[in-house]
C-alpha cells in the first residue's frame, strides 16, 4: 500500500515524496482514512509509529480548501518540545499548500503568539496552560476551530493538565472533529475520551507492547554505584546517540554534568531550562553535536530522533507502560536498539511487573571490569571501610543463574554486586 491510496491532493503527495515517505505505517493505514471521513478517532500507539503524520495529513487535506487567515485546526500537546515537533511536521508536509502553523506555549513572549492567533495562521499547536491564558484574555476566539487534536493525552493527564484541557474543551465549538492520540490509556483518561469524542472509531497498534527491535538488559547495582556504572557503560557503548532517563530534573542536570566531566559530549533536558536552552539542547542532540542526552520523562516527550541506539534508565519507571514508552525512543524506523536499566534491590517489584507486561524475563548483566565492591563516599564524617552484607552474594548469584547473561552484551563476568544494608537508626 502507498500513500496514493488515500487520494491526497497532489501537493501533499509531492511533499511526501520529497521527505522520503513511501509506505504508510500501521497507525497511518488505520487512522488516515477515518480522519478523512470526518470521524472522531481514538488512536492508541506508542512513540515512533508515525501518529503525527496520521493526523497531520488529513488535516492538511481538509484545510487546503476553505477560508484562510482563520484558526481552523487546534492541536494540544503536553510539552513545548512536542509542540515544536508537531509544527515542524505540519510545515514539512504542508509545504506548498499555503497553510500556516504556529506554536503557543509558555516561557516566551506572548506578542508573536497573539499576532498568530489574530489571523496569521490556520493551524495552532499549543500547550494547555498558555492556550488557556490566551483564551481568558480574549486573544484567541476559537469559533472557527473545525478539528481538535489531543496528542500524548496520557502525558497531559500525568502532568496535571486535565482541568485546563476540560476548560479548553468547554470553549470550543460543539460541532467539530476530535482526535485523541495516546501511548497508553489509563482508566482516568477513558473518562476524558468519553467526554470529548462522539461515536469514535478506535485505531490501535500495540500501544502497550514493546518494540521487537529493542534488546532489554538489567544491570543490578547498589545505589551509590549507579553513576560510576553509567559512566563505565558509556565507555563500552559504541554509539553517537544515547538517551539517559532520570526520575527528577535535578538528577538529570547532575548526571549530565558527571557525564561531561568523564569526557563525553553531554547535556540535560529538564524543566528548569529556559525554552531557548531546551531547544538548543534538543537540537544539539538531534544534529549529533551532543552524544548523550540526560532527560526526565516529561521533557523527553518532544524527542523525535530516529538514530538513538541506546536508552539507559538511570532510574526505573513508576509503571510498565512508562517503561515501554521510554524504550520506544530506540529501535525506531525498523532499526535495532538497546535498552539498559540500572536497578537496585528496591526495584524488584517493578521489574516483575515490567516483565509480566513484556511477557518475558529481562536478562541480568554485570559489566566486566567494573568494581562492584567500591564503598560509598563518607557521610557526615563516617566512613564505610568495605562492602557490606556478604550474605547477599548467594542470593544475587542465584538470581543470576536463573537469568543468564546474554552473550555479546557489555560485561559478562558474572561478578557479584554488593547490596548496601540499611543502617539502623
N, C-alpha and C positions, 0 to 999 in steps of 0.2 A: 504493500500500500504506500502511495506517495501523498504529499500534501495537495496535489492537484485534485485528489478525490473529494476535497472539501469545497471545491468550486469557489475558492477565494478570488478576489479581483486580481488582475494582472500585476498591479503594483506590489501587492503583498507577496505574490508568488516570486516576483523578481527579488524582493528583499530576502525572502527565504533562501533562494539560491545563492545570493551574494554572501550570505552569512553561513553557508555550508549546511543548511538544514536539508536533509534528503528524505528520511523516513520518520514519520511521527512516532513518538514514544507511546507506550500503552495508555498512559493517562491522557495524552493528547488525542489518541484514537477514540477514546470513550467520551471525553468531555467536549471537544470542539463541535461535533455535530449537534449535541444537545444545547450548547450555548447558542449556536447559530439559529436553532429553532426558537430561541427566546425562553427556554425553560429555566427555572431555578435549579441550581446544581449544588449538591454537597459532594465535594471532591476530597477523597482521603488518599494521600500519597506522601511518602517521605521526601526529604530534600534530595535533589539531584535527579528527579524523574521528569522534569520538564513541565511542571504545572504552571509556571509563569506564562509561557507561550500558550498553554492550554486555554487561558482566559484572555491573554493579550490579543491574539489573532482574531477571535470572533468579535471582540470589542472594536478593534480597528476596522474590521469589515462593516460592522453596524454603523460606526460613526463616519465612515467615508462618504456617506450621503447624509443630507440633513444640515441643520444650521451650524455655523461656525461662530467662534467668539463667545461660546457659552459652555460652562462645565456640564458635560453630559455623562461622564463616567467618573466614578469615585472609587478609588482603591484604598482601603485602610490596612495598614501594616504595623506591626509592633515596634520596630526599631528604625532609626534613621538610615542605617546601612541597607536594610532590606528595601526601604522606600527608594533609595537611590538606585539600587539594583533593578527594581521593577521599572523605574522611569527609564533607565538605560535600555531595557528590553523593548519598551514602547518606542523609544527613539530609533533603535536599530530596525525593528520590524516595520515601523510606520514611516520610515524614510521614503519620501516621495508622495505620501498621502496628503501632506499639508497639515496634518493633525499635530497638535502641540500638547506636551505633557509637562507638568510642573510638580515639584515636591513641596510638602508643607509639614514641617516638624520644628521642634523646639531647639534652642541653643544657637539660633541665628536670628538675624533681623527679620521682623515681620513685614517690612515695607515691600520687598520684592514679592513676597507671597500675596500680599493684598492686591498688588497690581495684576498678578496672575489670576487671582480669583475674580477680578473685575473684568474679565473678558479677554484675557490674553492666552487662554488655553482651553482645550476641550476635555482634557484628562487630568485629574488631580490624584496624586499618590500621597497619602497623608498618614501621620501618626495621630492617634486619638486625642491626646491632650491638646496639642496645638490646634488641631482642626476644630475642636470644641471651643477653644478660645476665640477663633475667628468667627464661628457661628454666633457666640454670645455677644460679640462686639458688632455684629451686623456686617462684617466684612465678606461673609460668604452666605449667599442666599441660594440654597440647594434645590430650588424649584425645578431646575432643568435636568436634574440627575435622572438618567434612564437606566443606568446599570451601576450596581453596587457590588464590590468585591471585598470580602473579609478574608485576608490572606494570613496564614500562620495563626489561625484563630485560637489554637490551644495555647500558644505563647502569649497572646494578648490576655487570655484568661489567667495564665500563671503570673503575669506581671501586674495584675490588678486593674486592667483596663475595662473590665466588663461593665461597670457603671457608666463610664464615658461612652462606650460603644452603644449602650442602650439609649443614652441621651441623643447621640447622633442619629440613631435609627428613628427616634421619635420626630426628628426634624425633616426627614427625607420624605419625598412623595410616596404615597402608598402604592401607586401604580409604578412599579419598577421591576427590573430583573435583578435577582440577588444570587450571588455565587459565594459560597463559603468553602474555603480550602484549608485543610489542616493535616498535619503529620500524624496526630493522634486524636482520639475522640473520647476524652473523659466524660463521665456522666453529666457533670455540670455544664459542659459545652453543648450537650444534646438539647438542653432547655433553650439555649440561645438559638440553636438551629431551628427548633420548632417555632420560636417567636418570629424569626425574620424570613424564613423560607416558605414559599407557597407551593404545595404539591411538587416537591423537588424530586429530581432523579439523582440517585446516588451512584457515583463512579468511584471505584476503589481499586487501588493497585498495591497490594501487600503493604499497607501503610504501617503495620506493626511488625513487619518481617525484615530482618537484617539482610543487607545486600549479600548475595552469594559470592561476590567478587572480593569480599573482605575476609582476611585471616585474623582470628582473635587470639590474644595471649594475655595471661595474667602474670604479673611479677610480684609475688609476695615479698613484703619488706616491712620493717618496723618504721614507725612514723618519722623518727629523726633521720633516717637514711633515704627518705623519698627524694630529696633534692640531689644528693650525690648519685643515686641510682639513675635519675633522669639524665643527669649530665653524662654519665657513663653510657647510657643507651644512645644518646645523641652522637657520641663519638663513634659508636658502632654502626649507626644508620647511615647508609649511603644515599642520601636524599637531599634535595634542594627545597623541599616544601613539607614542613612538619607543623601540625596544629596541635597545641597542648591545651587541654581544658583544666581549669581550676574552679573551685566552688565559689570563691569570692574575688572581688575586684582588687582588693589589697594584696591578696596572694598572687594574683595574675601579674601585677606590677613587680612584686618582689622576685618571683620566679623568672620573669623576663630579664630583670637586671642580673640575676645569677647566671643565666644562660649567656648573656652578653659578656660578662666577666670571664666566662670559660672560653671565649674566643669565637662564639657563634654570632652571626647577624640575627638579632632578635628584637622584637618589640611586643608590646601588650595592646590588647583591645578590650577596654573596660569602661565602665560608666563614668569614671572620674575625668576622662579626657574630654576636651572641647571637641566640637564637631569637626573642626579643621584637622585636629590631631588624629581623631578617629579615622577620618577619610585618608589622611596621609599614611597611617599605619596599614590600613587595608590595601591601599593602592601599592604600597611598597611590597607587601606580601604577594599580591596578585601578579605584580610585574617581576617577581623573582629577586628583587633587591634585598629583601629580608627573607631568610630561610626558615626561621622559627617564629611562629606567632602564638603567643600565650593569651588565651581568651576565656571569658566566662560564657556560660550558655546563652545569656541574654544578648551579649554583644555579638556572639558568633552567628546569630540568626541571619545576618546580612552577608555572610561569607559565601561566595559562589566562585570557587577556584577549583577547576576540574583536575589540576595536576597534583593535588595533595596526595602524597604517597603514604603518609603515616599520621594517624591520630593517636595521641597519647593522653590517656586520662590520668592526670596527676591525682585528682580526687575522683572517686567513683560517683556515679549519678545517684539521685534520690529515687528514681523509678526506672524500670526496664525500658519503658518507651523512650525516656530521655537518652538512655544508652544507645538504643537503635538510631535515634536521631543524630546523636553525636558522631557515631561511626559512619553514618551516611555521608559525611564530608569527604571520605576517601572511597576508593573503589568505584568512582563515578565514570560515566560515559564509556562503559564497557572496559574500563581499566581495572587493574587489581590494586589492592591496598592492604595495609596492616593496621590493626587496632590493638594498642598495648594499654593495659590498665595496671597502675600501681595499687596494690591492695594490702591492707593490714588485717589483723585478726578481727577487728571491729566491723569489717566489711563482709564477713562470711554470709550473713543473712541476705544481703542484697545480691551477692554473687549467685547464690542458689536461685533467687527469683529471676535474675537475668538468664541463667542457664535454662530455666523452665521456659522462659519466653523464646529463647533461641532453639529449644528442643534438643540441646546437646550440651555436653560439658565443655568448658573452656580449658585449654591446656595451660598448666602452670609451668613457668620457666624460671630458671636462675641464670644470672649473667656471669659468664666465665670471667674470672679475674677480678670480680668485684668483691670487696671486703665487707661481708655481711656482719662481721663481728665488731665493727667500729663502735666505740662508746659514744653516747650523746655528749654534746658540749656541756660544760658545767653550768649549773643553775644556782644562783644565789649563794655562791661560794662552795657548793657541794659538788664533788667530782665523782663521776662514775668510773671505776677503775677497770671495768671489763664487761663482757656480755653477761646477761642475767638469764635466769630461768632456763638452765640447760635441759630441764626435763621436757621442754617443748620441742627439742630436736626430734625425738622419736615420733611425736605427733605430726610434725611437718613432713618427715621422711615418709610416713605412712600415706599422707595426702599426695606427696609427690609420686609415690609408687602407683597410686590409684589413677593419677593423671600424668602419664609420662610426657617428658619433654619432646616436643616435635623436632625432628632433625632439620637442620638448616636455619633454625631460629637463632637470634642473637643470644648466645650463652647456653651452654649445655653441660655445665659442670655438675649439676645436681647438688651443689653445695648448700648446706642448710642455712636458713636465715634465723635470726635471733629475735625473739619476741620480748619486748620490754615488759617486765612485771609491774603491775600497778603498785605504787608505794602507798602504804597505809598512812593515814593522817590522824 
